[in-house]
Amino acid sequence: MNIIICGAGRVGFTIAKILSEQSHSITVIDQSGADIQKIDEILDVKSIVGKATYPSILEKANASEADMIIAVTRNDEINMLICQIAFSIFNVQKKIARIRSQDYLNPKFTKVYNKENLPIDVIISPEIEIAKSLQRKLEVPGALDNVPFAKNKIRLLEILINEKCPLKDTKLKELTKKFPKLNANIMGVVRDDNFVMLKKSDVLIQDDKAYVVINSSQMNETLKAFGHNEKISNKILIIGGGNIGFNLAKNLEESFDSARVKIIEKNKERAELIASELNNTIVINGDALDEEVLMEANINETQTVLALTNDDEDNLMVSVLVEKFAKDNSELNEKRTMALINKPNYSLLQSSLKIDDFIDPRMNTVSSILKHIHKGSIENAYSILDGEYEIIEAEIIETSELINKELKNSNLPDEIRVGAILREELVIIPRSNFVFKKEDIVVLLSKKDFLHVVENMFRISAI
C-alpha cells in the first residue's frame, strides 16, 4: 500500500518503521527538519519537510496515488484539515486522524465526521484507548495485559512467569496433560527482549512473559494455573486528572460498581471540572508528591495506584513514594503500581524501582492504527515488541484458501501460529485435524515478515 504519514513524532516514527518493514511504501511529512532528518537516517522511507496542510506538499508526497493517509501531528485541527484536503483534492480513500480533544469526541457531534462534512474514516483517541487498556488490566490483576478478540469470547493474556509460578520449567506438552479441560494456547514468550515461539518440548522459564490465547470464560482458571490468585482491586487511586485519568475513572464508575476511586489532581480548575463530571469518584486537589496529600487519599488502604500525569518523572517519583509506604505499612504488601511513561529509556528502570507495570501510550496508539492497515477480512490486530509480531483476528470467508482444510494441511509457515477459533458461540483450541469452516473467526500469531501471507489467506476477493 502507498501510505502517507503526517507527523514524525514518536507515534509517526513508530508507525513508519513498522509499516515500512511490512513492505508498504511510506512517505512521512513533518515541519520539523530535525525529526525528518532522524527519519532519513534510520528508516527506508520517503520524507518531506513541510506543512501537510499545504496541497503542494501533499502533491509532492504523491497523494493522488495514496491508498491511505494517517494524520498524527500534535494538533487535532491540523489532523482534521489534512484529512479534508487529502479527500477533497486528492480523493484519498482511507483517512485516519489522531484526535485528543474530548470535545471533538463527544458522541453528540459524531455526525460531523462524514464525507459531506469532515471526511475522516477512523478517529484514534490515545487517551480513550489507554483508559480502556488500563481498565482491562484492572479487570485481570494477575496479567500484564488483557486484550479481547472475537466478540470478547477469546482473550489474549500476557502473563509473567515469576519464581512462584507452578508451570515454571515445565514442558508445554505436559501442560496439556496437566490441564486437559483448560481452553488455552501459549503462543510464545518474550525472553531476553526477543519473542520466542515455543515448541511442545520447550519449557517456560522464570521472567518469561507468556502470551496466552484463552477462552474468556476460563480467565480465573488460566491465571490460577499460572500461579496468579490476585484479587481485583476495588480501592483505586489515580494520580493525574487529565484525559486518561478522567476517562478511566468514568469507565470504572460505569462498569465497576464496587470500585472506590480517588483522583489526585494538581491543577485546581481541572480538579473542579472533573469533580463536576464524575459521580462517585472523590477528587482531591493537591500534589501527589506531597506525603500529606497521599495520606489524605488514604494511601494505606489503596490497593492499586495508577500514576497518569503528563510528567514521566512525577509518575516515577509517585510510584517510588507508594513503594516507600508499602514497606512502612504491611497492609500495603498487595498493592499494585502502574506508571504512564513516554520516554522509552525509562523502561530500563522498571525492575530497579519495583513498579509493576509501565504504560507506553505510543504502542497503544500504534496498535489502534495497525488494525486498520491490513487488507482482507482482518478485524483486529495487537502489536508485540514494536510490531515484530502481531496477534490478528480474521474471519474465514468463501474466498479464503483455508476453507474446508485441515490445520495440518494448511501449509502455514512456522512463523504463523493459529491460537483459537470462534465457531458461532464455541471457542476451539485447534488440533492438527481441525477443519476450517466458513464464518470461523480465527485468532492467530504472525511474524511481521509473514503478514502478507495472512492477508492473502483472508483476502476478500479470489482474484
Steps between C-alpha positions, in 0.01 A plus 500: 500500500602862443462673836570861600574566867468860617697559819846363577474490880529176701170359368563604138854365511387164646219456247737586215757249631250217541320555169820545296626170646174344379594609144251786474607809306520778761535878475540706817424874517597731788587866548796412720821460304660325799224238523514437125879469516461231766253319272748525209787362707314200640212402271474400136210733416441814299495813718393858439553813711191720481142563613275204421205742477654656189359336184837549329672294771240222472543514122876462550420192714305362202171507693297430185654149500469444877278223637496649848602807697574491875497838675678480836638851546480657846202718400141366469387773262796446269429125491138574406601745229753256353223241456267758343759614244615144427142403416377818329800553271667160471208262571701292748264216594604418857571777748607445862535788747627511856268725702561575866248770593204350684267763353564371148429147626165579659246246364253787440727635226600183315282589201762757403729213391374397159579563133278808485656666807833375639598192296686307773454122478672402825553713811768389741483646851814398694358602838179301456692196369743510794214535750333191349829310514551592866147392584568160342820468706305577819245231411776236492752587775712190442575594136723770352252547217154382404377547143155393372447329164215329317197671655677490838477119501878461464765688699872550466673509839858607559615319815830531683661170598629581848689293755171373650347387169421125525548465123860626509746252342210290370485376140207628299380152408471419872277803556236353270500177701495689829207726402297305238186710554678833462424672169833683470784522250846643578594688183852587612702696754707815516837379632805730526321762287435249219178324407533121503238269348523197728474138386330224698835382641598853615454625857386822663776664704500771765454858373340382174203711396260244357236592241205268554184482288210378716127445515378816675275296730811327644687815606524409870591136436779606262649752740480247785689246287777758460508561876316832499225529760495878538163651578350784299577832669202710603698775676666690216701823507561689175775762494418760235155609389585556134310333218640154580432514874157656446395244235622211715304625803191548283531148356540352848191684624298353214627142516637430849236564768714403797798716400599781735695737277693811603686745278776739608520795259751785545314765297208650695285589197547157347422333834175697528405419140546123526333494843190651341508241217548191720235352729663262747868594476666706773722773349778648715671822391868467592848379408537122524870546575393652834476217754224684686286499184561126459396449862184704436425260215536207747799354320524235776170348385561536125549175309594638157671830413507628143737793434356659184626860494663655192836501680702175485721602792200575721349164412822322595543694824140442611543127437821501707318685781223242495763225523641679807156496662470131414819422690387704801152350509456124478141533381633647174689184403239409240498841332552539125667798332469611138679799347440676168839545331562678169881483493604150390831501691314516831377144444847388612416627849189286548657210689734714712214730605270200558214648298259226390409637159617773264235633260633602156243734338684482168439127449134531600455753219706297253299180566177699452622614159651171382169314503373740232799441271454133419316382191232233478267390779742587781301666779750552779875509566721524806868587470779326693857636534451811286328307223744206476196274545126554485202316641230521234127427486347418163189332362506213253289590198419311180817610321739400779749229403457350850136410455429126549870426559645316798748703704779250428440540123472879501868552406541773759863606551653448843490876554118493505322324784124455543395562860125456518183499290153629579235293318160653570516510884757222546869574574731234354873448565581319174686172465672389179181339361286811555311598181442870424145599408341808349427773759757365747669787681870417529745651752860443395857619553719614212853629465506835319675354192205264445211743539456504122438124519231559764338773290499265200334222703217733598472703181156625400531407134646185345628709206 
